[in-house]
Amino acid sequence: MCSDRLSPRPFKYAPPLGMPEVVFRDDSFLVLDKPAGLLTVPGRGAQHEDCLASRVQAQYPAARVVHRLDLATSGLVVMAIGREMERRLSIAFQQRLVGKRYIAVVSGALPAEQGSVDLPLIADWPNRPRQKVDLELGKPSVTQYSVLAYDSTSRISRVELRPLTGRSHQLRVHMMAIGHPVLGDELYANDAVRDAAPRLLLHAAGLVIQHPLDGRLLSFAVEPPF
């Protein structure tokens, strides 16, 4: 895994078929398990209209998106039922009241079993949709990590990531910035690390959220498919 080139492969949108698994549903919101390769919301152009939101809304017309996962990331996504629940849940995400836990497989051995990455991020405008670290203009961004396992033969680590902020591509950029890009990453890994997996090995595995009506603390978990 020594190549330093960053050359994304030509992109063709070919999302997996079928309705995403509904992990939880009541009259206030849904929790879904988004597969990798499916947009959360429609992209530009008619060829990108098929997405998690459109599939869910075909079955639950009042469902509304309150947060997103990257196209290449799989895992838990919350959709509100109706405008008022959308407002309440959106505030919870904006105020960082939702606990998020991700599982990733990254290149190399991390320097400690647990740690924190505190590096401000900003859009890399000439290279959109990439983001980058900018110590002067970037927005505060913090990710905590814990090493779950290390394979000395393939020199890869399985890690748990807990973002304390919600910047675009935060986990991917932070892991790359400390020298441990996520396997299969088309945007931030060199060719060898990118080609080491058939997809981005990043999965939103856990959510802890207060119910928007009665305040109950609810926890959801879905194991990664890798």
Short mmCIF file of the C-alpha atoms (twelve columns), coordinates in Angstrom:
data_MODEL
# 
_entry.id   MODEL 
# 
loop_
_atom_site.group_PDB 
_atom_site.id 
_atom_site.type_symbol 
_atom_site.label_atom_id 
_atom_site.label_alt_id 
_atom_site.label_comp_id 
_atom_site.label_asym_id 
_atom_site.label_seq_id 
_atom_site.Cartn_x 
_atom_site.Cartn_y 
_atom_site.Cartn_z 
_atom_site.pdbx_PDB_model_num 
ATOM 1   C CA . MET A 1   0.000   0.000  0.000   1 
ATOM 2   C CA . CYS A 2   2.627   2.475  -1.067  1 
ATOM 3   C CA . SER A 3   1.202   4.261  -4.101  1 
ATOM 4   C CA . ASP A 4   0.770   7.990  -3.567  1 
ATOM 5   C CA . ARG A 5   -1.521  8.665  -6.527  1 
ATOM 6   C CA . LEU A 6   -5.048  9.918  -5.994  1 
ATOM 7   C CA . SER A 7   -6.976  9.060  -9.147  1 
ATOM 8   C CA . PRO A 8   -10.685 8.352  -8.618  1 
ATOM 9   C CA . ARG A 9   -12.155 5.802  -10.996 1 
ATOM 10  C CA . PRO A 10  -14.845 6.914  -13.469 1 
ATOM 11  C CA . PHE A 11  -18.154 7.060  -11.599 1 
ATOM 12  C CA . LYS A 12  -21.352 5.423  -12.779 1 
ATOM 13  C CA . TYR A 13  -24.336 5.485  -10.443 1 
ATOM 14  C CA . ALA A 14  -25.657 1.939  -10.118 1 
ATOM 15  C CA . PRO A 15  -27.287 1.681  -6.674  1 
ATOM 16  C CA . PRO A 16  -28.320 -1.656 -5.174  1 
ATOM 17  C CA . LEU A 17  -31.965 -2.502 -5.739  1 
ATOM 18  C CA . GLY A 18  -34.769 -2.804 -3.224  1 
ATOM 19  C CA . MET A 19  -36.213 -1.041 -0.224  1 
ATOM 20  C CA . PRO A 20  -33.616 -0.452 2.520   1 
ATOM 21  C CA . GLU A 21  -34.216 -2.380 5.728   1 
ATOM 22  C CA . VAL A 22  -36.433 -0.565 8.218   1 
ATOM 23  C CA . VAL A 23  -34.720 -0.955 11.599  1 
ATOM 24  C CA . PHE A 24  -37.360 1.015  13.539  1 
ATOM 25  C CA . ARG A 25  -40.667 2.717  12.754  1 
ATOM 26  C CA . ASP A 26  -43.335 4.551  14.719  1 
ATOM 27  C CA . ASP A 27  -45.549 7.571  14.039  1 
ATOM 28  C CA . SER A 28  -42.658 10.003 14.616  1 
ATOM 29  C CA . PHE A 29  -39.669 8.668  12.699  1 
ATOM 30  C CA . LEU A 30  -37.993 5.786  10.898  1 
ATOM 31  C CA . VAL A 31  -34.511 4.354  11.220  1 
ATOM 32  C CA . LEU A 32  -33.171 2.702  8.063   1 
ATOM 33  C CA . ASP A 33  -30.099 0.714  7.113   1 
ATOM 34  C CA . LYS A 34  -28.788 2.414  3.965   1 
ATOM 35  C CA . PRO A 35  -26.660 0.224  1.710   1 
ATOM 36  C CA . ALA A 36  -23.395 1.496  0.275   1 
ATOM 37  C CA . GLY A 37  -23.800 2.904  -3.224  1 
ATOM 38  C CA . LEU A 38  -27.218 4.478  -2.641  1 
ATOM 39  C CA . LEU A 39  -27.566 8.253  -2.378  1 
ATOM 40  C CA . THR A 40  -29.406 9.525  0.700   1 
ATOM 41  C CA . VAL A 41  -31.088 12.332 -1.275  1 
ATOM 42  C CA . PRO A 42  -31.393 12.936 -5.041  1 
ATOM 43  C CA . GLY A 43  -28.266 14.078 -6.834  1 
ATOM 44  C CA . ARG A 44  -27.933 16.268 -9.889  1 
ATOM 45  C CA . GLY A 45  -29.576 14.981 -13.041 1 
ATOM 46  C CA . ALA A 46  -32.422 12.558 -13.687 1 
ATOM 47  C CA . GLN A 47  -30.032 9.594  -13.469 1 
ATOM 48  C CA . HIS A 48  -29.459 10.385 -9.795  1 
ATOM 49  C CA . GLU A 49  -33.075 10.750 -8.660  1 
ATOM 50  C CA . ASP A 50  -33.231 7.229  -7.237  1 
ATOM 51  C CA . CYS A 51  -32.128 7.453  -3.619  1 
ATOM 52  C CA . LEU A 52  -32.926 6.377  -0.072  1 
ATOM 53  C CA . ALA A 53  -35.389 9.258  0.374   1 
ATOM 54  C CA . SER A 54  -37.351 8.526  -2.804  1 
ATOM 55  C CA . ARG A 55  -37.591 4.804  -2.074  1 
ATOM 56  C CA . VAL A 56  -38.744 5.383  1.495   1 
ATOM 57  C CA . GLN A 57  -41.210 8.120  0.488   1 
ATOM 58  C CA . ALA A 58  -42.820 5.785  -2.029  1 
ATOM 59  C CA . GLN A 59  -43.903 3.665  0.956   1 
ATOM 60  C CA . TYR A 60  -44.060 6.392  3.635   1 
ATOM 61  C CA . PRO A 61  -45.036 9.632  1.835   1 
ATOM 62  C CA . ALA A 62  -44.641 11.843 4.935   1 
ATOM 63  C CA . ALA A 63  -41.042 10.731 5.589   1 
ATOM 64  C CA . ARG A 64  -38.437 13.519 5.555   1 
ATOM 65  C CA . VAL A 65  -34.637 13.453 5.624   1 
ATOM 66  C CA . VAL A 66  -32.997 14.984 8.714   1 
ATOM 67  C CA . HIS A 67  -29.359 13.950 8.105   1 
ATOM 68  C CA . ARG A 68  -27.316 12.179 5.447   1 
ATOM 69  C CA . LEU A 69  -24.684 9.548  4.860   1 
ATOM 70  C CA . ASP A 70  -22.196 9.685  1.993   1 
ATOM 71  C CA . LEU A 71  -23.046 7.642  -1.083  1 
ATOM 72  C CA . ALA A 72  -20.282 5.146  -0.297  1 
ATOM 73  C CA . THR A 73  -21.069 4.831  3.417   1 
ATOM 74  C CA . SER A 74  -23.580 2.275  4.667   1 
ATOM 75  C CA . GLY A 75  -25.583 2.208  7.862   1 
ATOM 76  C CA . LEU A 76  -28.162 3.942  10.006  1 
ATOM 77  C CA . VAL A 77  -30.157 6.905  8.710   1 
ATOM 78  C CA . VAL A 78  -33.053 8.652  10.494  1 
ATOM 79  C CA . MET A 79  -36.060 10.019 8.601   1 
ATOM 80  C CA . ALA A 80  -38.774 12.037 10.345  1 
ATOM 81  C CA . ILE A 81  -42.510 11.578 9.797   1 
ATOM 82  C CA . GLY A 82  -44.037 14.975 9.062   1 
ATOM 83  C CA . ARG A 83  -42.791 18.552 9.344   1 
ATOM 84  C CA . GLU A 84  -42.903 18.909 13.123  1 
ATOM 85  C CA . MET A 85  -40.882 15.742 13.737  1 
ATOM 86  C CA . GLU A 86  -38.471 16.873 11.016  1 
ATOM 87  C CA . ARG A 87  -37.970 20.153 12.883  1 
ATOM 88  C CA . ARG A 88  -37.413 18.466 16.253  1 
ATOM 89  C CA . LEU A 89  -35.052 15.822 14.962  1 
ATOM 90  C CA . SER A 90  -33.120 18.305 12.821  1 
ATOM 91  C CA . ILE A 91  -32.508 20.415 15.928  1 
ATOM 92  C CA . ALA A 92  -31.272 17.339 17.800  1 
ATOM 93  C CA . PHE A 93  -28.719 16.614 15.072  1 
ATOM 94  C CA . GLN A 94  -27.691 20.271 14.750  1 
ATOM 95  C CA . GLN A 95  -27.167 20.557 18.516  1 
ATOM 96  C CA . ARG A 96  -25.137 17.319 18.548  1 
ATOM 97  C CA . LEU A 97  -27.590 15.564 20.829  1 
ATOM 98  C CA . VAL A 98  -27.447 12.366 18.763  1 
ATOM 99  C CA . GLY A 99  -24.722 9.849  19.583  1 
ATOM 100 C CA . LYS A 100 -23.102 8.333  16.485  1 
ATOM 101 C CA . ARG A 101 -20.838 5.313  16.232  1 
ATOM 102 C CA . TYR A 102 -19.113 4.115  13.059  1 
ATOM 103 C CA . ILE A 103 -17.016 1.079  12.202  1 
ATOM 104 C CA . ALA A 104 -14.212 1.425  9.670   1 
ATOM 105 C CA . VAL A 105 -11.267 -0.569 8.371   1 
ATOM 106 C CA . VAL A 106 -8.219  1.631  7.837   1 
ATOM 107 C CA . SER A 107 -4.684  1.270  6.581   1 
ATOM 108 C CA . GLY A 108 -1.859  0.734  9.046   1 
ATOM 109 C CA . ALA A 109 -1.486  0.551  12.816  1 
ATOM 110 C CA . LEU A 110 -2.803  3.536  14.755  1 
ATOM 111 C CA . PRO A 111 -0.430  5.133  17.288  1 
ATOM 112 C CA . ALA A 112 -2.614  4.293  20.308  1 
ATOM 113 C CA . GLU A 113 -5.545  2.059  21.147  1 
ATOM 114 C CA . GLN A 114 -7.665  5.155  21.774  1 
ATOM 115 C CA . GLY A 115 -7.281  8.712  20.660  1 
ATOM 116 C CA . SER A 116 -8.857  11.850 19.287  1 
ATOM 117 C CA . VAL A 117 -8.380  13.756 16.046  1 
ATOM 118 C CA . ASP A 118 -8.989  17.490 16.408  1 
ATOM 119 C CA . LEU A 119 -8.415  19.073 12.988  1 
ATOM 120 C CA . PRO A 120 -10.591 21.833 11.459  1 
ATOM 121 C CA . LEU A 121 -12.110 21.089 8.057   1 
ATOM 122 C CA . ILE A 122 -13.191 23.148 5.062   1 
ATOM 123 C CA . ALA A 123 -14.377 22.412 1.517   1 
ATOM 124 C CA . ASP A 124 -11.545 21.905 -0.956  1 
ATOM 125 C CA . TRP A 125 -13.312 24.026 -3.593  1 
ATOM 126 C CA . PRO A 126 -11.001 23.352 -6.569  1 
ATOM 127 C CA . ASN A 127 -11.358 19.621 -5.918  1 
ATOM 128 C CA . ARG A 128 -15.009 19.316 -4.884  1 
ATOM 129 C CA . PRO A 129 -16.482 17.208 -3.350  1 
ATOM 130 C CA . ARG A 130 -13.265 16.729 -1.403  1 
ATOM 131 C CA . GLN A 131 -12.800 18.381 1.980   1 
ATOM 132 C CA . LYS A 132 -9.466  19.306 3.550   1 
ATOM 133 C CA . VAL A 133 -7.808  20.288 6.798   1 
ATOM 134 C CA . ASP A 134 -7.380  24.055 7.150   1 
ATOM 135 C CA . LEU A 135 -5.918  25.205 10.452  1 
ATOM 136 C CA . GLU A 136 -6.858  28.843 9.828   1 
ATOM 137 C CA . LEU A 137 -10.237 28.804 8.072   1 
ATOM 138 C CA . GLY A 138 -11.583 25.326 8.813   1 
ATOM 139 C CA . LYS A 139 -14.561 24.617 11.066  1 
ATOM 140 C CA . PRO A 140 -13.842 22.814 14.363  1 
ATOM 141 C CA . SER A 141 -14.016 19.054 13.816  1 
ATOM 142 C CA . VAL A 142 -13.351 16.307 16.355  1 
ATOM 143 C CA . THR A 143 -13.345 12.522 15.973  1 
ATOM 144 C CA . GLN A 144 -12.662 10.001 18.726  1 
ATOM 145 C CA . TYR A 145 -11.334 6.561  17.772  1 
ATOM 146 C CA . SER A 146 -10.813 3.192  19.416  1 
ATOM 147 C CA . VAL A 147 -8.874  0.332  17.830  1 
ATOM 148 C CA . LEU A 148 -10.918 -2.871 17.823  1 
ATOM 149 C CA . ALA A 149 -8.391  -5.131 16.079  1 
ATOM 150 C CA . TYR A 150 -5.135  -5.010 14.130  1 
ATOM 151 C CA . ASP A 151 -4.061  -7.476 11.421  1 
ATOM 152 C CA . SER A 152 -0.269  -7.453 11.273  1 
ATOM 153 C CA . THR A 153 -0.215  -9.534 8.071   1 
ATOM 154 C CA . SER A 154 -2.275  -7.137 5.956   1 
ATOM 155 C CA . ARG A 155 -1.403  -4.130 8.152   1 
ATOM 156 C CA . ILE A 156 -4.975  -2.937 8.545   1 
ATOM 157 C CA . SER A 157 -6.913  -1.844 11.631  1 
ATOM 158 C CA . ARG A 158 -10.577 -2.206 12.478  1 
ATOM 159 C CA . VAL A 159 -11.634 0.902  14.394  1 
ATOM 160 C CA . GLU A 160 -14.652 2.431  16.058  1 
ATOM 161 C CA . LEU A 161 -15.117 6.110  15.229  1 
ATOM 162 C CA . ARG A 162 -17.246 8.572  17.179  1 
ATOM 163 C CA . PRO A 163 -17.657 11.978 15.531  1 
ATOM 164 C CA . LEU A 164 -18.292 14.775 18.012  1 
ATOM 165 C CA . THR A 165 -19.012 17.139 15.124  1 
ATOM 166 C CA . GLY A 166 -20.789 16.491 11.843  1 
ATOM 167 C CA . ARG A 167 -18.655 17.888 9.030   1 
ATOM 168 C CA . SER A 168 -18.892 16.544 5.501   1 
ATOM 169 C CA . HIS A 169 -16.499 13.593 5.006   1 
ATOM 170 C CA . GLN A 170 -15.163 14.213 8.519   1 
ATOM 171 C CA . LEU A 171 -14.232 10.634 9.375   1 
ATOM 172 C CA . ARG A 172 -12.627 9.975  6.015   1 
ATOM 173 C CA . VAL A 173 -10.540 13.174 6.060   1 
ATOM 174 C CA . HIS A 174 -9.497  12.760 9.691   1 
ATOM 175 C CA . MET A 175 -8.319  9.192  9.140   1 
ATOM 176 C CA . MET A 176 -6.429  10.226 6.015   1 
ATOM 177 C CA . ALA A 177 -4.914  13.230 7.799   1 
ATOM 178 C CA . ILE A 178 -3.339  11.059 10.513  1 
ATOM 179 C CA . GLY A 179 -1.992  8.616  7.938   1 
ATOM 180 C CA . HIS A 180 -4.649  5.894  8.110   1 
ATOM 181 C CA . PRO A 181 -7.094  6.282  5.198   1 
ATOM 182 C CA . VAL A 182 -10.189 4.101  5.040   1 
ATOM 183 C CA . LEU A 183 -9.903  1.115  2.727   1 
ATOM 184 C CA . GLY A 184 -11.843 1.528  -0.516  1 
ATOM 185 C CA . ASP A 185 -11.948 5.338  -0.268  1 
ATOM 186 C CA . GLU A 186 -12.212 6.824  -3.769  1 
ATOM 187 C CA . LEU A 187 -11.504 10.376 -2.615  1 
ATOM 188 C CA . TYR A 188 -8.876  10.255 0.109   1 
ATOM 189 C CA . ALA A 189 -6.903  7.006  -0.249  1 
ATOM 190 C CA . ASN A 190 -4.016  6.308  -2.575  1 
ATOM 191 C CA . ASP A 191 -4.557  3.724  -5.298  1 
ATOM 192 C CA . ALA A 192 -3.325  0.744  -3.285  1 
ATOM 193 C CA . VAL A 193 -5.522  1.514  -0.248  1 
ATOM 194 C CA . ARG A 194 -8.476  2.347  -2.467  1 
ATOM 195 C CA . ASP A 195 -8.151  -0.935 -4.359  1 
ATOM 196 C CA . ALA A 196 -7.745  -2.990 -1.161  1 
ATOM 197 C CA . ALA A 197 -11.550 -3.210 -0.768  1 
ATOM 198 C CA . PRO A 198 -14.487 -3.364 -3.211  1 
ATOM 199 C CA . ARG A 199 -16.250 -0.507 -1.395  1 
ATOM 200 C CA . LEU A 200 -15.588 2.147  1.230   1 
ATOM 201 C CA . LEU A 201 -15.220 0.229  4.497   1 
ATOM 202 C CA . LEU A 202 -17.139 2.733  6.611   1 
ATOM 203 C CA . HIS A 203 -20.460 1.928  8.278   1 
ATOM 204 C CA . ALA A 204 -22.762 3.926  10.556  1 
ATOM 205 C CA . ALA A 205 -23.226 1.157  13.112  1 
ATOM 206 C CA . GLY A 206 -24.899 2.888  16.061  1 
ATOM 207 C CA . LEU A 207 -27.211 5.756  16.955  1 
ATOM 208 C CA . VAL A 208 -28.437 6.970  20.328  1 
ATOM 209 C CA . ILE A 209 -31.280 9.465  20.108  1 
ATOM 210 C CA . GLN A 210 -34.038 10.896 22.258  1 
ATOM 211 C CA . HIS A 211 -37.547 10.227 21.036  1 
ATOM 212 C CA . PRO A 212 -38.853 13.560 19.679  1 
ATOM 213 C CA . LEU A 213 -42.200 13.199 21.494  1 
ATOM 214 C CA . ASP A 214 -41.609 11.677 24.915  1 
ATOM 215 C CA . GLY A 215 -37.850 12.054 25.369  1 
ATOM 216 C CA . ARG A 216 -37.130 8.336  25.746  1 
ATOM 217 C CA . LEU A 217 -33.498 7.514  25.031  1 
ATOM 218 C CA . LEU A 218 -33.397 5.012  22.169  1 
ATOM 219 C CA . SER A 219 -30.392 3.085  20.919  1 
ATOM 220 C CA . PHE A 220 -30.080 1.449  17.494  1 
ATOM 221 C CA . ALA A 221 -27.319 -0.751 16.128  1 
ATOM 222 C CA . VAL A 222 -26.655 -2.563 12.852  1 
ATOM 223 C CA . GLU A 223 -23.486 -4.575 12.328  1 
ATOM 224 C CA . PRO A 224 -21.376 -3.687 9.283   1 
ATOM 225 C CA . PRO A 225 -21.495 -6.015 6.268   1 
ATOM 226 C CA . PHE A 226 -17.677 -6.242 6.200   1 
# 
